[in-house]
Amino acid sequence: MISFDQIDLILLDELQRDSKQSVKELAKKVNLSITPVHERIKKLEALNVIQNYVAVVNPDALGKTLVAYCQVKLVRHQETLFEEFEQYVRNLDEVQEAYYMAGPYDFLLKLILKDMKDYQNFVVHKISKLDIISNIQSAFTIQSIKNTSMIKCILDEENKEN
């Protein structure tokens, strides 16, 4: 495991909050000059702690208002079937997240879609093409309560002592 000091953790939190901040702004927040902050960020990138910088797009603005979670069970547990499913799912634009699961189903997929017709098209014309699937069970979101990609790195001031 990689060891981080408080400055690294603050930088990680700040970059997750707003990755468009300048190194100068970040340096001010951690009371260092620009060069060591830049070097720390480059080190975090090189260690693959910072994997990517992205723009978070509002799916509603694109007319993608339906979020579905699909529980997928394969016909049997066999390495080649898992590999086939994983490869196929990686190429489906509707699939935002995919997880190999332990429990009553094998995979959990998070889909971002326009509407129920879009979902039906996905099931009928895309995912059901795989004869290695024995069962698909879906659930649909009503309202998003929390949706974040942030992983909290430092404790808030009031929680540091606890």
CNS distance restraints for C-alpha pairs under 8 A (distance, minus, plus):
assign (resid   4 and name CA) (resid   8 and name CA) 5.76 0.50 0.50
assign (resid   4 and name CA) (resid   9 and name CA) 6.59 0.50 0.50
assign (resid   5 and name CA) (resid   9 and name CA) 6.48 0.50 0.50
assign (resid   6 and name CA) (resid  10 and name CA) 6.17 0.50 0.50
assign (resid   6 and name CA) (resid 154 and name CA) 7.56 0.50 0.50
assign (resid   7 and name CA) (resid  11 and name CA) 6.13 0.50 0.50
assign (resid   7 and name CA) (resid  30 and name CA) 6.25 0.50 0.50
assign (resid   8 and name CA) (resid  12 and name CA) 6.18 0.50 0.50
assign (resid   8 and name CA) (resid  40 and name CA) 7.09 0.50 0.50
assign (resid   9 and name CA) (resid  13 and name CA) 6.24 0.50 0.50
assign (resid   9 and name CA) (resid 153 and name CA) 5.33 0.50 0.50
assign (resid   9 and name CA) (resid 154 and name CA) 5.83 0.50 0.50
assign (resid  10 and name CA) (resid  14 and name CA) 6.07 0.50 0.50
assign (resid  10 and name CA) (resid  30 and name CA) 7.34 0.50 0.50
assign (resid  10 and name CA) (resid 153 and name CA) 7.17 0.50 0.50
assign (resid  10 and name CA) (resid 154 and name CA) 6.47 0.50 0.50
assign (resid  11 and name CA) (resid  15 and name CA) 6.00 0.50 0.50
assign (resid  11 and name CA) (resid  26 and name CA) 7.02 0.50 0.50
assign (resid  11 and name CA) (resid  30 and name CA) 7.72 0.50 0.50
assign (resid  11 and name CA) (resid  41 and name CA) 7.77 0.50 0.50
assign (resid  12 and name CA) (resid  16 and name CA) 6.15 0.50 0.50
assign (resid  12 and name CA) (resid  50 and name CA) 7.96 0.50 0.50
assign (resid  12 and name CA) (resid 153 and name CA) 6.81 0.50 0.50
assign (resid  13 and name CA) (resid  17 and name CA) 6.23 0.50 0.50
assign (resid  13 and name CA) (resid 150 and name CA) 7.84 0.50 0.50
assign (resid  13 and name CA) (resid 151 and name CA) 7.73 0.50 0.50
assign (resid  13 and name CA) (resid 152 and name CA) 6.47 0.50 0.50
assign (resid  13 and name CA) (resid 153 and name CA) 5.91 0.50 0.50
assign (resid  13 and name CA) (resid 154 and name CA) 7.17 0.50 0.50
assign (resid  14 and name CA) (resid  18 and name CA) 6.20 0.50 0.50
assign (resid  14 and name CA) (resid  19 and name CA) 7.37 0.50 0.50
assign (resid  14 and name CA) (resid  26 and name CA) 7.56 0.50 0.50
assign (resid  15 and name CA) (resid  19 and name CA) 4.34 0.50 0.50
assign (resid  15 and name CA) (resid  20 and name CA) 7.64 0.50 0.50
assign (resid  15 and name CA) (resid  21 and name CA) 7.28 0.50 0.50
assign (resid  16 and name CA) (resid 150 and name CA) 5.95 0.50 0.50
assign (resid  16 and name CA) (resid 151 and name CA) 7.93 0.50 0.50
assign (resid  17 and name CA) (resid 150 and name CA) 7.48 0.50 0.50
assign (resid  19 and name CA) (resid  53 and name CA) 6.81 0.50 0.50
assign (resid  21 and name CA) (resid  25 and name CA) 6.22 0.50 0.50
assign (resid  21 and name CA) (resid  26 and name CA) 6.78 0.50 0.50
assign (resid  22 and name CA) (resid  26 and name CA) 6.38 0.50 0.50
assign (resid  23 and name CA) (resid  27 and name CA) 5.93 0.50 0.50
assign (resid  23 and name CA) (resid  34 and name CA) 6.09 0.50 0.50
assign (resid  23 and name CA) (resid  37 and name CA) 6.77 0.50 0.50
assign (resid  23 and name CA) (resid  38 and name CA) 6.37 0.50 0.50
assign (resid  24 and name CA) (resid  28 and name CA) 6.37 0.50 0.50
assign (resid  24 and name CA) (resid  33 and name CA) 7.77 0.50 0.50
assign (resid  24 and name CA) (resid  34 and name CA) 5.64 0.50 0.50
assign (resid  25 and name CA) (resid  29 and name CA) 6.54 0.50 0.50
assign (resid  26 and name CA) (resid  30 and name CA) 6.52 0.50 0.50
assign (resid  26 and name CA) (resid  37 and name CA) 7.36 0.50 0.50
assign (resid  27 and name CA) (resid  31 and name CA) 5.83 0.50 0.50
assign (resid  27 and name CA) (resid  32 and name CA) 5.05 0.50 0.50
assign (resid  27 and name CA) (resid  33 and name CA) 5.59 0.50 0.50
assign (resid  27 and name CA) (resid  34 and name CA) 5.46 0.50 0.50
assign (resid  27 and name CA) (resid  37 and name CA) 5.89 0.50 0.50
assign (resid  28 and name CA) (resid  32 and name CA) 6.54 0.50 0.50
assign (resid  28 and name CA) (resid  33 and name CA) 7.54 0.50 0.50
assign (resid  32 and name CA) (resid  36 and name CA) 6.88 0.50 0.50
assign (resid  32 and name CA) (resid  37 and name CA) 6.73 0.50 0.50
assign (resid  33 and name CA) (resid  37 and name CA) 6.71 0.50 0.50
assign (resid  34 and name CA) (resid  38 and name CA) 6.07 0.50 0.50
assign (resid  35 and name CA) (resid  39 and name CA) 6.18 0.50 0.50
assign (resid  36 and name CA) (resid  40 and name CA) 6.09 0.50 0.50
assign (resid  37 and name CA) (resid  41 and name CA) 6.23 0.50 0.50
assign (resid  38 and name CA) (resid  42 and name CA) 6.21 0.50 0.50
assign (resid  39 and name CA) (resid  43 and name CA) 6.10 0.50 0.50
assign (resid  40 and name CA) (resid  44 and name CA) 6.20 0.50 0.50
assign (resid  41 and name CA) (resid  45 and name CA) 6.20 0.50 0.50
assign (resid  42 and name CA) (resid  46 and name CA) 6.06 0.50 0.50
assign (resid  43 and name CA) (resid  47 and name CA) 6.12 0.50 0.50
assign (resid  44 and name CA) (resid  48 and name CA) 6.29 0.50 0.50
assign (resid  44 and name CA) (resid  49 and name CA) 5.21 0.50 0.50
assign (resid  44 and name CA) (resid  50 and name CA) 5.71 0.50 0.50
assign (resid  45 and name CA) (resid  49 and name CA) 5.89 0.50 0.50
assign (resid  45 and name CA) (resid  50 and name CA) 4.77 0.50 0.50
assign (resid  45 and name CA) (resid  51 and name CA) 6.46 0.50 0.50
assign (resid  46 and name CA) (resid  50 and name CA) 7.99 0.50 0.50
assign (resid  58 and name CA) (resid  62 and name CA) 7.17 0.50 0.50
assign (resid  59 and name CA) (resid  63 and name CA) 6.46 0.50 0.50
assign (resid  59 and name CA) (resid  64 and name CA) 4.98 0.50 0.50
assign (resid  59 and name CA) (resid  65 and name CA) 6.56 0.50 0.50
assign (resid  59 and name CA) (resid 112 and name CA) 7.71 0.50 0.50
assign (resid  60 and name CA) (resid  64 and name CA) 5.17 0.50 0.50
assign (resid  60 and name CA) (resid  65 and name CA) 5.25 0.50 0.50
assign (resid  63 and name CA) (resid 114 and name CA) 5.72 0.50 0.50
assign (resid  64 and name CA) (resid 112 and name CA) 6.27 0.50 0.50
assign (resid  64 and name CA) (resid 113 and name CA) 4.96 0.50 0.50
assign (resid  64 and name CA) (resid 114 and name CA) 3.99 0.50 0.50
assign (resid  64 and name CA) (resid 115 and name CA) 7.16 0.50 0.50
assign (resid  65 and name CA) (resid 112 and name CA) 7.38 0.50 0.50
assign (resid  65 and name CA) (resid 113 and name CA) 6.37 0.50 0.50
assign (resid  65 and name CA) (resid 114 and name CA) 5.37 0.50 0.50
assign (resid  65 and name CA) (resid 115 and name CA) 6.52 0.50 0.50
assign (resid  66 and name CA) (resid 112 and name CA) 5.96 0.50 0.50
assign (resid  66 and name CA) (resid 113 and name CA) 5.00 0.50 0.50
assign (resid  66 and name CA) (resid 114 and name CA) 5.65 0.50 0.50
assign (resid  66 and name CA) (resid 115 and name CA) 5.37 0.50 0.50
assign (resid  66 and name CA) (resid 116 and name CA) 7.38 0.50 0.50
assign (resid  66 and name CA) (resid 140 and name CA) 7.26 0.50 0.50
assign (resid  66 and name CA) (resid 141 and name CA) 7.21 0.50 0.50
assign (resid  67 and name CA) (resid 110 and name CA) 7.06 0.50 0.50
assign (resid  67 and name CA) (resid 111 and name CA) 5.62 0.50 0.50
assign (resid  67 and name CA) (resid 112 and name CA) 4.86 0.50 0.50
assign (resid  67 and name CA) (resid 113 and name CA) 6.28 0.50 0.50
assign (resid  67 and name CA) (resid 140 and name CA) 5.89 0.50 0.50
assign (resid  67 and name CA) (resid 141 and name CA) 5.64 0.50 0.50
assign (resid  68 and name CA) (resid 110 and name CA) 5.86 0.50 0.50
assign (resid  68 and name CA) (resid 111 and name CA) 5.05 0.50 0.50
assign (resid  68 and name CA) (resid 112 and name CA) 6.68 0.50 0.50
assign (resid  68 and name CA) (resid 113 and name CA) 7.76 0.50 0.50
assign (resid  68 and name CA) (resid 138 and name CA) 6.54 0.50 0.50
assign (resid  68 and name CA) (resid 139 and name CA) 5.67 0.50 0.50
assign (resid  68 and name CA) (resid 140 and name CA) 4.48 0.50 0.50
assign (resid  68 and name CA) (resid 141 and name CA) 6.38 0.50 0.50
assign (resid  69 and name CA) (resid 108 and name CA) 6.77 0.50 0.50
assign (resid  69 and name CA) (resid 109 and name CA) 5.53 0.50 0.50
assign (resid  69 and name CA) (resid 110 and name CA) 4.67 0.50 0.50
assign (resid  69 and name CA) (resid 111 and name CA) 6.22 0.50 0.50
assign (resid  69 and name CA) (resid 138 and name CA) 5.49 0.50 0.50
assign (resid  69 and name CA) (resid 139 and name CA) 5.26 0.50 0.50
assign (resid  69 and name CA) (resid 140 and name CA) 6.34 0.50 0.50
assign (resid  70 and name CA) (resid 107 and name CA) 8.00 0.50 0.50
assign (resid  70 and name CA) (resid 108 and name CA) 5.66 0.50 0.50
assign (resid  70 and name CA) (resid 109 and name CA) 5.03 0.50 0.50
assign (resid  70 and name CA) (resid 110 and name CA) 6.57 0.50 0.50
assign (resid  70 and name CA) (resid 111 and name CA) 7.70 0.50 0.50
assign (resid  70 and name CA) (resid 136 and name CA) 6.37 0.50 0.50
assign (resid  70 and name CA) (resid 137 and name CA) 5.58 0.50 0.50
assign (resid  70 and name CA) (resid 138 and name CA) 4.30 0.50 0.50
assign (resid  70 and name CA) (resid 139 and name CA) 6.57 0.50 0.50
assign (resid  71 and name CA) (resid 105 and name CA) 6.12 0.50 0.50
assign (resid  71 and name CA) (resid 106 and name CA) 7.41 0.50 0.50
assign (resid  71 and name CA) (resid 107 and name CA) 5.87 0.50 0.50
assign (resid  71 and name CA) (resid 108 and name CA) 4.76 0.50 0.50
assign (resid  71 and name CA) (resid 109 and name CA) 6.57 0.50 0.50
assign (resid  71 and name CA) (resid 136 and name CA) 5.61 0.50 0.50
assign (resid  71 and name CA) (resid 137 and name CA) 5.08 0.50 0.50
assign (resid  71 and name CA) (resid 138 and name CA) 6.13 0.50 0.50
assign (resid  72 and name CA) (resid 105 and name CA) 5.80 0.50 0.50
assign (resid  72 and name CA) (resid 106 and name CA) 5.85 0.50 0.50
assign (resid  72 and name CA) (resid 107 and name CA) 5.07 0.50 0.50
assign (resid  72 and name CA) (resid 108 and name CA) 6.27 0.50 0.50
assign (resid  72 and name CA) (resid 109 and name CA) 7.73 0.50 0.50
assign (resid  72 and name CA) (resid 133 and name CA) 7.01 0.50 0.50
assign (resid  72 and name CA) (resid 134 and name CA) 7.80 0.50 0.50
assign (resid  72 and name CA) (resid 135 and name CA) 5.87 0.50 0.50
assign (resid  72 and name CA) (resid 136 and name CA) 4.68 0.50 0.50
assign (resid  72 and name CA) (resid 137 and name CA) 6.64 0.50 0.50
assign (resid  73 and name CA) (resid 104 and name CA) 7.94 0.50 0.50
assign (resid  73 and name CA) (resid 105 and name CA) 4.79 0.50 0.50
assign (resid  73 and name CA) (resid 106 and name CA) 4.98 0.50 0.50
assign (resid  73 and name CA) (resid 107 and name CA) 6.64 0.50 0.50
assign (resid  73 and name CA) (resid 133 and name CA) 5.95 0.50 0.50
assign (resid  73 and name CA) (resid 134 and name CA) 5.68 0.50 0.50
assign (resid  73 and name CA) (resid 135 and name CA) 5.15 0.50 0.50
assign (resid  73 and name CA) (resid 136 and name CA) 6.48 0.50 0.50
assign (resid  74 and name CA) (resid  81 and name CA) 7.68 0.50 0.50
assign (resid  74 and name CA) (resid 105 and name CA) 7.94 0.50 0.50
assign (resid  74 and name CA) (resid 106 and name CA) 6.63 0.50 0.50
assign (resid  74 and name CA) (resid 132 and name CA) 5.62 0.50 0.50
assign (resid  74 and name CA) (resid 133 and name CA) 4.31 0.50 0.50
assign (resid  74 and name CA) (resid 134 and name CA) 5.12 0.50 0.50
assign (resid  74 and name CA) (resid 135 and name CA) 6.95 0.50 0.50
assign (resid  75 and name CA) (resid 132 and name CA) 5.46 0.50 0.50
assign (resid  75 and name CA) (resid 133 and name CA) 5.48 0.50 0.50
assign (resid  75 and name CA) (resid 134 and name CA) 4.71 0.50 0.50
assign (resid  76 and name CA) (resid  81 and name CA) 7.81 0.50 0.50
assign (resid  76 and name CA) (resid 132 and name CA) 7.88 0.50 0.50
assign (resid  77 and name CA) (resid  81 and name CA) 7.21 0.50 0.50
assign (resid  77 and name CA) (resid  82 and name CA) 7.40 0.50 0.50
assign (resid  78 and name CA) (resid  82 and name CA) 6.45 0.50 0.50
assign (resid  79 and name CA) (resid  83 and name CA) 6.23 0.50 0.50
assign (resid  80 and name CA) (resid  84 and name CA) 6.07 0.50 0.50
assign (resid  81 and name CA) (resid  85 and name CA) 6.13 0.50 0.50
assign (resid  81 and name CA) (resid 132 and name CA) 6.71 0.50 0.50
assign (resid  82 and name CA) (resid  86 and name CA) 6.09 0.50 0.50
assign (resid  83 and name CA) (resid  87 and name CA) 6.08 0.50 0.50
assign (resid  84 and name CA) (resid  88 and name CA) 6.18 0.50 0.50
assign (resid  85 and name CA) (resid  89 and name CA) 6.10 0.50 0.50
assign (resid  85 and name CA) (resid 130 and name CA) 7.88 0.50 0.50
assign (resid  85 and name CA) (resid 132 and name CA) 7.87 0.50 0.50
assign (resid  86 and name CA) (resid  90 and name CA) 6.19 0.50 0.50
assign (resid  87 and name CA) (resid  91 and name CA) 7.02 0.50 0.50
assign (resid  88 and name CA) (resid  92 and name CA) 7.08 0.50 0.50
assign (resid  89 and name CA) (resid  95 and name CA) 7.04 0.50 0.50
assign (resid  89 and name CA) (resid  98 and name CA) 7.74 0.50 0.50
assign (resid  90 and name CA) (resid  95 and name CA) 7.68 0.50 0.50
assign (resid  94 and name CA) (resid 111 and name CA) 5.27 0.50 0.50
assign (resid  94 and name CA) (resid 112 and name CA) 5.50 0.50 0.50
assign (resid  94 and name CA) (resid 113 and name CA) 6.36 0.50 0.50
assign (resid  94 and name CA) (resid 122 and name CA) 7.90 0.50 0.50
assign (resid  95 and name CA) (resid 109 and name CA) 6.42 0.50 0.50
assign (resid  95 and name CA) (resid 110 and name CA) 5.78 0.50 0.50
assign (resid  95 and name CA) (resid 111 and name CA) 4.59 0.50 0.50
assign (resid  95 and name CA) (resid 112 and name CA) 6.69 0.50 0.50
assign (resid  96 and name CA) (resid 109 and name CA) 7.51 0.50 0.50
assign (resid  96 and name CA) (resid 110 and name CA) 5.55 0.50 0.50
assign (resid  96 and name CA) (resid 111 and name CA) 5.58 0.50 0.50
assign (resid  96 and name CA) (resid 112 and name CA) 6.54 0.50 0.50
assign (resid  97 and name CA) (resid 109 and name CA) 5.72 0.50 0.50
assign (resid  97 and name CA) (resid 110 and name CA) 5.02 0.50 0.50
assign (resid  97 and name CA) (resid 111 and name CA) 7.26 0.50 0.50
assign (resid  98 and name CA) (resid 107 and name CA) 6.87 0.50 0.50
assign (resid  98 and name CA) (resid 108 and name CA) 5.70 0.50 0.50
assign (resid  98 and name CA) (resid 109 and name CA) 4.50 0.50 0.50
assign (resid  98 and name CA) (resid 110 and name CA) 6.41 0.50 0.50
assign (resid  99 and name CA) (resid 107 and name CA) 5.43 0.50 0.50
assign (resid  99 and name CA) (resid 108 and name CA) 5.18 0.50 0.50
assign (resid  99 and name CA) (resid 109 and name CA) 6.54 0.50 0.50
assign (resid 100 and name CA) (resid 106 and name CA) 5.86 0.50 0.50
assign (resid 100 and name CA) (resid 107 and name CA) 4.59 0.50 0.50
assign (resid 100 and name CA) (resid 108 and name CA) 6.67 0.50 0.50
assign (resid 101 and name CA) (resid 105 and name CA) 6.74 0.50 0.50
assign (resid 101 and name CA) (resid 106 and name CA) 5.10 0.50 0.50
assign (resid 101 and name CA) (resid 107 and name CA) 5.26 0.50 0.50
assign (resid 101 and name CA) (resid 108 and name CA) 6.76 0.50 0.50
assign (resid 102 and name CA) (resid 106 and name CA) 6.53 0.50 0.50
assign (resid 113 and name CA) (resid 118 and name CA) 6.07 0.50 0.50
assign (resid 113 and name CA) (resid 119 and name CA) 6.46 0.50 0.50
assign (resid 114 and name CA) (resid 118 and name CA) 5.82 0.50 0.50
assign (resid 114 and name CA) (resid 119 and name CA) 7.80 0.50 0.50
assign (resid 115 and name CA) (resid 119 and name CA) 6.38 0.50 0.50
assign (resid 116 and name CA) (resid 120 and name CA) 6.07 0.50 0.50
assign (resid 117 and name CA) (resid 121 and name CA) 6.18 0.50 0.50
assign (resid 118 and name CA) (resid 122 and name CA) 6.20 0.50 0.50
assign (resid 119 and name CA) (resid 123 and name CA) 6.28 0.50 0.50
assign (resid 120 and name CA) (resid 124 and name CA) 5.96 0.50 0.50
assign (resid 121 and name CA) (resid 125 and name CA) 5.51 0.50 0.50
assign (resid 121 and name CA) (resid 126 and name CA) 7.31 0.50 0.50
assign (resid 122 and name CA) (resid 126 and name CA) 5.10 0.50 0.50
assign (resid 122 and name CA) (resid 127 and name CA) 6.34 0.50 0.50
assign (resid 123 and name CA) (resid 127 and name CA) 5.12 0.50 0.50
assign (resid 123 and name CA) (resid 128 and name CA) 5.64 0.50 0.50
assign (resid 124 and name CA) (resid 128 and name CA) 5.64 0.50 0.50
assign (resid 124 and name CA) (resid 129 and name CA) 7.55 0.50 0.50
assign (resid 125 and name CA) (resid 129 and name CA) 6.58 0.50 0.50
assign (resid 126 and name CA) (resid 130 and name CA) 7.98 0.50 0.50
assign (resid 128 and name CA) (resid 133 and name CA) 7.40 0.50 0.50
assign (resid 155 and name CA) (resid 159 and name CA) 5.92 0.50 0.50
assign (resid 155 and name CA) (resid 160 and name CA) 5.68 0.50 0.50
assign (resid 156 and name CA) (resid 160 and name CA) 6.38 0.50 0.50
